[in-house]
Amino acid sequence: MSKVTLELERKVVDLLQAAPGRVEDTMAEYLVLEMYRRCQISSGKAAELLGMERFEFIRYASRLGIPYFDMDEREWEAELASARELE
């Protein structure tokens, strides 16, 4: 495992310490969630990094407001049209 040292403002450290669990674990979770939200890692990779099953991670991220599907209205309409053609 690699080690990274960060210098953070006291206010940020206080916020992290208020969260349940170890600060290191909280920071790792926030980092993984943000990378997933930005589509920099897959749900499978995020789940692996957090020690979860993939669908468990997807449900967890969804409860935090991070959607599994990230489509704009045009993309959603195209998907619906394709699904209707299969009927």
Biopython code that builds the backbone (N, CA, C, O; Angstrom):
import numpy as np
from Bio.PDB.StructureBuilder import StructureBuilder

atoms = [
    (1, "MET", "N", (0.849, -1.175, 0.000)),
    (1, "MET", "CA", (0.000, 0.000, 0.000)),
    (1, "MET", "C", (0.888, 1.229, 0.000)),
    (1, "MET", "O", (1.920, 1.252, 0.670)),
    (2, "SER", "N", (0.495, 2.250, -0.746)),
    (2, "SER", "CA", (1.227, 3.508, -0.789)),
    (2, "SER", "C", (0.692, 4.454, 0.263)),
    (2, "SER", "O", (-0.442, 4.322, 0.722)),
    (3, "LYS", "N", (1.517, 5.402, 0.634)),
    (3, "LYS", "CA", (1.112, 6.387, 1.632)),
    (3, "LYS", "C", (1.235, 7.778, 1.024)),
    (3, "LYS", "O", (2.235, 8.106, 0.386)),
    (4, "VAL", "N", (0.199, 8.594, 1.233)),
    (4, "VAL", "CA", (0.174, 9.970, 0.773)),
    (4, "VAL", "C", (-0.094, 10.849, 1.981)),
    (4, "VAL", "O", (-0.975, 10.557, 2.789)),
    (5, "THR", "N", (0.661, 11.915, 2.099)),
    (5, "THR", "CA", (0.459, 12.855, 3.193)),
    (5, "THR", "C", (-0.148, 14.124, 2.623)),
    (5, "THR", "O", (0.356, 14.684, 1.650)),
    (6, "LEU", "N", (-1.239, 14.576, 3.239)),
    (6, "LEU", "CA", (-1.921, 15.793, 2.797)),
    (6, "LEU", "C", (-1.909, 16.829, 3.905)),
    (6, "LEU", "O", (-2.038, 16.501, 5.085)),
    (7, "GLU", "N", (-1.755, 18.057, 3.518)),
    (7, "GLU", "CA", (-1.925, 19.149, 4.466)),
    (7, "GLU", "C", (-3.300, 19.744, 4.213)),
    (7, "GLU", "O", (-3.597, 20.208, 3.112)),
    (8, "LEU", "N", (-4.133, 19.726, 5.242)),
    (8, "LEU", "CA", (-5.494, 20.223, 5.122)),
    (8, "LEU", "C", (-5.735, 21.324, 6.134)),
    (8, "LEU", "O", (-5.145, 21.343, 7.214)),
    (9, "GLU", "N", (-6.605, 22.232, 5.765)),
    (9, "GLU", "CA", (-6.988, 23.293, 6.695)),
    (9, "GLU", "C", (-7.677, 22.668, 7.900)),
    (9, "GLU", "O", (-8.320, 21.625, 7.780)),
    (10, "ARG", "N", (-7.547, 23.287, 9.031)),
    (10, "ARG", "CA", (-8.114, 22.783, 10.281)),
    (10, "ARG", "C", (-9.618, 22.540, 10.148)),
    (10, "ARG", "O", (-10.132, 21.555, 10.679)),
    (11, "LYS", "N", (-10.326, 23.425, 9.446)),
    (11, "LYS", "CA", (-11.777, 23.276, 9.281)),
    (11, "LYS", "C", (-12.123, 21.985, 8.552)),
    (11, "LYS", "O", (-13.108, 21.324, 8.882)),
    (12, "VAL", "N", (-11.320, 21.631, 7.569)),
    (12, "VAL", "CA", (-11.554, 20.403, 6.819)),
    (12, "VAL", "C", (-11.271, 19.193, 7.703)),
    (12, "VAL", "O", (-12.031, 18.225, 7.696)),
    (13, "VAL", "N", (-10.199, 19.244, 8.449)),
    (13, "VAL", "CA", (-9.858, 18.151, 9.364)),
    (13, "VAL", "C", (-10.964, 17.962, 10.397)),
    (13, "VAL", "O", (-11.334, 16.831, 10.711)),
    (14, "ASP", "N", (-11.486, 19.051, 10.917)),
    (14, "ASP", "CA", (-12.584, 18.964, 11.890)),
    (14, "ASP", "C", (-13.808, 18.281, 11.282)),
    (14, "ASP", "O", (-14.455, 17.465, 11.938)),
    (15, "LEU", "N", (-14.123, 18.615, 10.034)),
    (15, "LEU", "CA", (-15.254, 17.973, 9.362)),
    (15, "LEU", "C", (-15.013, 16.475, 9.201)),
    (15, "LEU", "O", (-15.909, 15.664, 9.436)),
    (16, "LEU", "N", (-13.816, 16.123, 8.804)),
    (16, "LEU", "CA", (-13.485, 14.707, 8.613)),
    (16, "LEU", "C", (-13.529, 13.942, 9.928)),
    (16, "LEU", "O", (-13.986, 12.800, 9.970)),
    (17, "GLN", "N", (-13.064, 14.556, 10.978)),
    (17, "GLN", "CA", (-13.059, 13.890, 12.280)),
    (17, "GLN", "C", (-14.467, 13.733, 12.841)),
    (17, "GLN", "O", (-14.708, 12.863, 13.677)),
    (18, "ALA", "N", (-15.395, 14.569, 12.387)),
    (18, "ALA", "CA", (-16.783, 14.463, 12.841)),
    (18, "ALA", "C", (-17.495, 13.275, 12.199)),
    (18, "ALA", "O", (-18.500, 12.793, 12.721)),
    (19, "ALA", "N", (-16.972, 12.806, 11.068)),
    (19, "ALA", "CA", (-17.576, 11.652, 10.393)),
    (19, "ALA", "C", (-17.231, 10.385, 11.175)),
    (19, "ALA", "O", (-16.175, 10.301, 11.802)),
    (20, "PRO", "N", (-18.126, 9.406, 11.131)),
    (20, "PRO", "CA", (-17.827, 8.152, 11.832)),
    (20, "PRO", "C", (-16.663, 7.419, 11.172)),
    (20, "PRO", "O", (-16.487, 7.497, 9.956)),
    (21, "GLY", "N", (-15.889, 6.726, 11.949)),
    (21, "GLY", "CA", (-14.785, 5.946, 11.405)),
    (21, "GLY", "C", (-13.484, 6.725, 11.367)),
    (21, "GLY", "O", (-13.403, 7.870, 11.811)),
    (22, "ARG", "N", (-12.471, 6.069, 10.825)),
    (22, "ARG", "CA", (-11.144, 6.681, 10.741)),
    (22, "ARG", "C", (-11.096, 7.725, 9.627)),
    (22, "ARG", "O", (-11.720, 7.545, 8.581)),
    (23, "VAL", "N", (-10.374, 8.794, 9.841)),
    (23, "VAL", "CA", (-10.243, 9.864, 8.848)),
    (23, "VAL", "C", (-9.707, 9.298, 7.532)),
    (23, "VAL", "O", (-10.171, 9.680, 6.457)),
    (24, "GLU", "N", (-8.739, 8.396, 7.614)),
    (24, "GLU", "CA", (-8.151, 7.812, 6.415)),
    (24, "GLU", "C", (-9.189, 7.056, 5.588)),
    (24, "GLU", "O", (-9.201, 7.148, 4.360)),
    (25, "ASP", "N", (-10.056, 6.313, 6.265)),
    (25, "ASP", "CA", (-11.102, 5.565, 5.567)),
    (25, "ASP", "C", (-12.127, 6.507, 4.946)),
    (25, "ASP", "O", (-12.590, 6.283, 3.828)),
    (26, "THR", "N", (-12.478, 7.558, 5.675)),
    (26, "THR", "CA", (-13.432, 8.542, 5.172)),
    (26, "THR", "C", (-12.883, 9.227, 3.926)),
    (26, "THR", "O", (-13.597, 9.383, 2.935)),
    (27, "MET", "N", (-11.623, 9.634, 3.971)),
    (27, "MET", "CA", (-10.995, 10.285, 2.814)),
    (27, "MET", "C", (-10.951, 9.341, 1.610)),
    (27, "MET", "O", (-11.229, 9.758, 0.486)),
    (28, "ALA", "N", (-10.607, 8.086, 1.839)),
    (28, "ALA", "CA", (-10.546, 7.109, 0.750)),
    (28, "ALA", "C", (-11.931, 6.927, 0.122)),
    (28, "ALA", "O", (-12.064, 6.868, -1.100)),
    (29, "GLU", "N", (-12.957, 6.840, 0.972)),
    (29, "GLU", "CA", (-14.321, 6.687, 0.458)),
    (29, "GLU", "C", (-14.735, 7.902, -0.364)),
    (29, "GLU", "O", (-15.280, 7.752, -1.457)),
    (30, "TYR", "N", (-14.484, 9.094, 0.147)),
    (30, "TYR", "CA", (-14.834, 10.308, -0.587)),
    (30, "TYR", "C", (-14.113, 10.371, -1.925)),
    (30, "TYR", "O", (-14.702, 10.762, -2.933)),
    (31, "LEU", "N", (-12.864, 9.993, -1.938)),
    (31, "LEU", "CA", (-12.083, 10.019, -3.169)),
    (31, "LEU", "C", (-12.655, 9.039, -4.196)),
    (31, "LEU", "O", (-12.828, 9.389, -5.364)),
    (32, "VAL", "N", (-12.942, 7.832, -3.766)),
    (32, "VAL", "CA", (-13.490, 6.822, -4.673)),
    (32, "VAL", "C", (-14.857, 7.260, -5.196)),
    (32, "VAL", "O", (-15.128, 7.151, -6.392)),
    (33, "LEU", "N", (-15.713, 7.751, -4.310)),
    (33, "LEU", "CA", (-17.038, 8.210, -4.734)),
    (33, "LEU", "C", (-16.950, 9.352, -5.735)),
    (33, "LEU", "O", (-17.703, 9.382, -6.708)),
    (34, "GLU", "N", (-16.044, 10.284, -5.509)),
    (34, "GLU", "CA", (-15.905, 11.414, -6.436)),
    (34, "GLU", "C", (-15.337, 10.966, -7.779)),
    (34, "GLU", "O", (-15.765, 11.453, -8.825)),
    (35, "MET", "N", (-14.393, 10.057, -7.760)),
    (35, "MET", "CA", (-13.847, 9.539, -9.016)),
    (35, "MET", "C", (-14.927, 8.796, -9.802)),
    (35, "MET", "O", (-14.988, 8.903, -11.027)),
    (36, "TYR", "N", (-15.776, 8.047, -9.103)),
    (36, "TYR", "CA", (-16.884, 7.357, -9.756)),
    (36, "TYR", "C", (-17.887, 8.376, -10.314)),
    (36, "TYR", "O", (-18.344, 8.242, -11.449)),
    (37, "ARG", "N", (-18.222, 9.385, -9.521)),
    (37, "ARG", "CA", (-19.174, 10.414, -9.970)),
    (37, "ARG", "C", (-18.680, 11.107, -11.226)),
    (37, "ARG", "O", (-19.476, 11.455, -12.099)),
    (38, "ARG", "N", (-17.377, 11.310, -11.326)),
    (38, "ARG", "CA", (-16.781, 11.972, -12.494)),
    (38, "ARG", "C", (-16.490, 11.008, -13.647)),
    (38, "ARG", "O", (-15.874, 11.389, -14.642)),
    (39, "CYS", "N", (-16.937, 9.764, -13.504)),
    (39, "CYS", "CA", (-16.738, 8.720, -14.520)),
    (39, "CYS", "C", (-15.261, 8.430, -14.780)),
    (39, "CYS", "O", (-14.882, 8.071, -15.895)),
    (40, "GLN", "N", (-14.438, 8.586, -13.761)),
    (40, "GLN", "CA", (-13.019, 8.288, -13.891)),
    (40, "GLN", "C", (-12.722, 6.832, -13.555)),
    (40, "GLN", "O", (-11.694, 6.298, -13.972)),
    (41, "ILE", "N", (-13.613, 6.182, -12.802)),
    (41, "ILE", "CA", (-13.510, 4.757, -12.520)),
    (41, "ILE", "C", (-14.898, 4.135, -12.658)),
    (41, "ILE", "O", (-15.911, 4.823, -12.528)),
    (42, "SER", "N", (-14.936, 2.854, -12.916)),
    (42, "SER", "CA", (-16.202, 2.137, -13.071)),
    (42, "SER", "C", (-16.815, 1.798, -11.709)),
    (42, "SER", "O", (-16.162, 1.894, -10.670)),
    (43, "SER", "N", (-18.071, 1.405, -11.748)),
    (43, "SER", "CA", (-18.722, 0.978, -10.509)),
    (43, "SER", "C", (-18.041, -0.269, -9.954)),
    (43, "SER", "O", (-17.946, -0.433, -8.738)),
    (44, "GLY", "N", (-17.572, -1.138, -10.827)),
    (44, "GLY", "CA", (-16.874, -2.332, -10.372)),
    (44, "GLY", "C", (-15.567, -2.000, -9.669)),
    (44, "GLY", "O", (-15.252, -2.577, -8.629)),
    (45, "LYS", "N", (-14.803, -1.067, -10.239)),
    (45, "LYS", "CA", (-13.535, -0.667, -9.624)),
    (45, "LYS", "C", (-13.798, 0.041, -8.297)),
    (45, "LYS", "O", (-13.102, -0.206, -7.312)),
    (46, "ALA", "N", (-14.798, 0.918, -8.268)),
    (46, "ALA", "CA", (-15.136, 1.624, -7.031)),
    (46, "ALA", "C", (-15.528, 0.626, -5.941)),
    (46, "ALA", "O", (-15.100, 0.747, -4.793)),
    (47, "ALA", "N", (-16.341, -0.355, -6.310)),
    (47, "ALA", "CA", (-16.754, -1.374, -5.351)),
    (47, "ALA", "C", (-15.546, -2.138, -4.828)),
    (47, "ALA", "O", (-15.426, -2.383, -3.627)),
    (48, "GLU", "N", (-14.663, -2.510, -5.729)),
    (48, "GLU", "CA", (-13.450, -3.236, -5.326)),
    (48, "GLU", "C", (-12.621, -2.416, -4.342)),
    (48, "GLU", "O", (-12.161, -2.935, -3.325)),
    (49, "LEU", "N", (-12.433, -1.132, -4.648)),
    (49, "LEU", "CA", (-11.625, -0.271, -3.788)),
    (49, "LEU", "C", (-12.239, -0.081, -2.402)),
    (49, "LEU", "O", (-11.520, 0.106, -1.420)),
    (50, "LEU", "N", (-13.568, -0.130, -2.326)),
    (50, "LEU", "CA", (-14.254, 0.053, -1.045)),
    (50, "LEU", "C", (-14.609, -1.265, -0.374)),
    (50, "LEU", "O", (-15.234, -1.275, 0.686)),
    (51, "GLY", "N", (-14.212, -2.385, -0.988)),
    (51, "GLY", "CA", (-14.472, -3.683, -0.390)),
    (51, "GLY", "C", (-15.930, -4.077, -0.379)),
    (51, "GLY", "O", (-16.410, -4.698, 0.570)),
    (52, "MET", "N", (-16.649, -3.707, -1.459)),
    (52, "MET", "CA", (-18.075, -4.015, -1.563)),
    (52, "MET", "C", (-18.327, -4.855, -2.815)),
    (52, "MET", "O", (-17.489, -4.916, -3.715)),
    (53, "GLU", "N", (-19.475, -5.489, -2.855)),
    (53, "GLU", "CA", (-19.950, -6.098, -4.088)),
    (53, "GLU", "C", (-20.425, -4.953, -4.995)),
    (53, "GLU", "O", (-20.828, -3.897, -4.508)),
    (54, "ARG", "N", (-20.375, -5.167, -6.293)),
    (54, "ARG", "CA", (-20.704, -4.103, -7.250)),
    (54, "ARG", "C", (-22.108, -3.531, -7.037)),
    (54, "ARG", "O", (-22.271, -2.312, -6.982)),
    (55, "PHE", "N", (-23.121, -4.392, -6.918)),
    (55, "PHE", "CA", (-24.484, -3.883, -6.765)),
    (55, "PHE", "C", (-24.697, -3.219, -5.411)),
    (55, "PHE", "O", (-25.505, -2.299, -5.289)),
    (56, "GLU", "N", (-23.990, -3.672, -4.417)),
    (56, "GLU", "CA", (-24.031, -3.005, -3.112)),
    (56, "GLU", "C", (-23.492, -1.573, -3.257)),
    (56, "GLU", "O", (-24.068, -0.630, -2.714)),
    (57, "PHE", "N", (-22.388, -1.422, -3.991)),
    (57, "PHE", "CA", (-21.830, -0.088, -4.211)),
    (57, "PHE", "C", (-22.800, 0.792, -4.998)),
    (57, "PHE", "O", (-22.999, 1.957, -4.654)),
    (58, "ILE", "N", (-23.400, 0.244, -6.047)),
    (58, "ILE", "CA", (-24.339, 1.027, -6.871)),
    (58, "ILE", "C", (-25.491, 1.535, -6.017)),
    (58, "ILE", "O", (-25.883, 2.696, -6.130)),
    (59, "ARG", "N", (-26.038, 0.668, -5.160)),
    (59, "ARG", "CA", (-27.132, 1.095, -4.267)),
    (59, "ARG", "C", (-26.646, 2.157, -3.279)),
    (59, "ARG", "O", (-27.343, 3.138, -3.019)),
    (60, "TYR", "N", (-25.447, 1.951, -2.731)),
    (60, "TYR", "CA", (-24.882, 2.901, -1.775)),
    (60, "TYR", "C", (-24.675, 4.270, -2.427)),
    (60, "TYR", "O", (-25.073, 5.293, -1.870)),
    (61, "ALA", "N", (-24.058, 4.285, -3.592)),
    (61, "ALA", "CA", (-23.824, 5.545, -4.301)),
    (61, "ALA", "C", (-25.148, 6.226, -4.646)),
    (61, "ALA", "O", (-25.270, 7.448, -4.554)),
    (62, "SER", "N", (-26.125, 5.433, -5.040)),
    (62, "SER", "CA", (-27.442, 5.985, -5.378)),
    (62, "SER", "C", (-28.082, 6.660, -4.164)),
    (62, "SER", "O", (-28.673, 7.733, -4.286)),
    (63, "ARG", "N", (-27.961, 6.024, -2.982)),
    (63, "ARG", "CA", (-28.508, 6.639, -1.759)),
    (63, "ARG", "C", (-27.816, 7.961, -1.447)),
    (63, "ARG", "O", (-28.401, 8.836, -0.810)),
    (64, "LEU", "N", (-26.571, 8.107, -1.897)),
    (64, "LEU", "CA", (-25.821, 9.349, -1.684)),
    (64, "LEU", "C", (-26.083, 10.375, -2.789)),
    (64, "LEU", "O", (-25.500, 11.459, -2.780)),
    (65, "GLY", "N", (-26.955, 10.036, -3.733)),
    (65, "GLY", "CA", (-27.302, 10.968, -4.803)),
    (65, "GLY", "C", (-26.414, 10.864, -6.033)),
    (65, "GLY", "O", (-26.427, 11.760, -6.877)),
    (66, "ILE", "N", (-25.645, 9.792, -6.149)),
    (66, "ILE", "CA", (-24.789, 9.593, -7.313)),
    (66, "ILE", "C", (-25.480, 8.552, -8.191)),
    (66, "ILE", "O", (-25.509, 7.373, -7.839)),
    (67, "PRO", "N", (-26.036, 8.970, -9.326)),
    (67, "PRO", "CA", (-26.822, 8.050, -10.144)),
    (67, "PRO", "C", (-25.956, 7.020, -10.864)),
    (67, "PRO", "O", (-24.801, 7.277, -11.204)),
    (68, "TYR", "N", (-26.551, 5.846, -11.087)),
    (68, "TYR", "CA", (-25.861, 4.814, -11.853)),
    (68, "TYR", "C", (-25.916, 5.160, -13.332)),
    (68, "TYR", "O", (-24.917, 5.046, -14.042)),
    (69, "PHE", "N", (-27.091, 5.584, -13.794)),
    (69, "PHE", "CA", (-27.252, 6.014, -15.177)),
    (69, "PHE", "C", (-27.023, 7.504, -15.247)),
    (69, "PHE", "O", (-27.587, 8.264, -14.460)),
    (70, "ASP", "N", (-26.207, 7.919, -16.173)),
    (70, "ASP", "CA", (-25.896, 9.340, -16.325)),
    (70, "ASP", "C", (-26.188, 9.737, -17.765)),
    (70, "ASP", "O", (-25.288, 9.852, -18.597)),
    (71, "MET", "N", (-27.484, 9.944, -18.035)),
    (71, "MET", "CA", (-27.908, 10.279, -19.397)),
    (71, "MET", "C", (-28.617, 11.618, -19.404)),
    (71, "MET", "O", (-29.334, 11.972, -18.467)),
    (72, "ASP", "N", (-28.400, 12.353, -20.481)),
    (72, "ASP", "CA", (-29.198, 13.557, -20.640)),
    (72, "ASP", "C", (-30.537, 13.152, -21.273)),
    (72, "ASP", "O", (-30.746, 11.984, -21.601)),
    (73, "GLU", "N", (-31.426, 14.112, -21.439)),
    (73, "GLU", "CA", (-32.773, 13.801, -21.925)),
    (73, "GLU", "C", (-32.746, 13.180, -23.316)),
    (73, "GLU", "O", (-33.509, 12.255, -23.593)),
    (74, "ARG", "N", (-31.888, 13.671, -24.183)),
    (74, "ARG", "CA", (-31.783, 13.148, -25.548)),
    (74, "ARG", "C", (-31.343, 11.684, -25.542)),
    (74, "ARG", "O", (-31.899, 10.856, -26.264)),
    (75, "GLU", "N", (-30.343, 11.379, -24.722)),
    (75, "GLU", "CA", (-29.868, 9.998, -24.623)),
    (75, "GLU", "C", (-30.949, 9.078, -24.061)),
    (75, "GLU", "O", (-31.114, 7.950, -24.527)),
    (76, "TRP", "N", (-31.688, 9.563, -23.055)),
    (76, "TRP", "CA", (-32.756, 8.774, -22.456)),
    (76, "TRP", "C", (-33.853, 8.488, -23.474)),
    (76, "TRP", "O", (-34.350, 7.364, -23.550)),
    (77, "GLU", "N", (-34.231, 9.487, -24.250)),
    (77, "GLU", "CA", (-35.263, 9.306, -25.283)),
    (77, "GLU", "C", (-34.807, 8.291, -26.325)),
    (77, "GLU", "O", (-35.610, 7.476, -26.779)),
    (78, "ALA", "N", (-33.545, 8.324, -26.709)),
    (78, "ALA", "CA", (-33.009, 7.360, -27.672)),
    (78, "ALA", "C", (-33.063, 5.942, -27.104)),
    (78, "ALA", "O", (-33.391, 4.999, -27.824)),
    (79, "GLU", "N", (-32.744, 5.785, -25.826)),
    (79, "GLU", "CA", (-32.813, 4.471, -25.187)),
    (79, "GLU", "C", (-34.246, 3.970, -25.141)),
    (79, "GLU", "O", (-34.505, 2.795, -25.404)),
    (80, "LEU", "N", (-35.176, 4.853, -24.807)),
    (80, "LEU", "CA", (-36.592, 4.461, -24.775)),
    (80, "LEU", "C", (-37.075, 4.034, -26.152)),
    (80, "LEU", "O", (-37.788, 3.039, -26.281)),
    (81, "ALA", "N", (-36.691, 4.783, -27.181)),
    (81, "ALA", "CA", (-37.089, 4.439, -28.552)),
    (81, "ALA", "C", (-36.533, 3.067, -28.936)),
    (81, "ALA", "O", (-37.233, 2.261, -29.549)),
    (82, "SER", "N", (-35.301, 2.807, -28.583)),
    (82, "SER", "CA", (-34.696, 1.495, -28.897)),
    (82, "SER", "C", (-35.427, 0.373, -28.167)),
    (82, "SER", "O", (-35.665, -0.691, -28.741)),
    (83, "ALA", "N", (-35.779, 0.602, -26.924)),
    (83, "ALA", "CA", (-36.486, -0.419, -26.155)),
    (83, "ALA", "C", (-37.861, -0.685, -26.738)),
    (83, "ALA", "O", (-38.309, -1.831, -26.775)),
    (84, "ARG", "N", (-38.535, 0.361, -27.191)),
    (84, "ARG", "CA", (-39.880, 0.198, -27.778)),
    (84, "ARG", "C", (-39.813, -0.600, -29.074)),
    (84, "ARG", "O", (-40.744, -1.338, -29.399)),
    (85, "GLU", "N", (-38.719, -0.457, -29.813)),
    (85, "GLU", "CA", (-38.570, -1.207, -31.067)),
    (85, "GLU", "C", (-38.442, -2.696, -30.794)),
    (85, "GLU", "O", (-38.759, -3.504, -31.667)),
    (86, "LEU", "N", (-37.990, -3.079, -29.619)),
    (86, "LEU", "CA", (-37.817, -4.490, -29.273)),
    (86, "LEU", "C", (-39.135, -5.171, -28.901)),
    (86, "LEU", "O", (-39.214, -6.399, -28.866)),
    (87, "GLU", "N", (-40.163, -4.379, -28.624)),
    (87, "GLU", "CA", (-41.459, -4.951, -28.215)),
    (87, "GLU", "C", (-42.160, -5.643, -29.332)),
    (87, "GLU", "O", (-43.256, -6.171, -29.140)),
]
sb = StructureBuilder()
sb.init_structure("model")
sb.init_model(0)
sb.init_chain("A")
sb.init_seg("    ")
for serial, (resi, resn, name, xyz) in enumerate(atoms, 1):
    if name == "N":
        sb.init_residue(resn, " ", resi, " ")
    sb.init_atom(name, np.array(xyz, "f"), 0.0, 1.0, " ", f" {name:<3s}", serial, name[0])
structure = sb.get_structure()
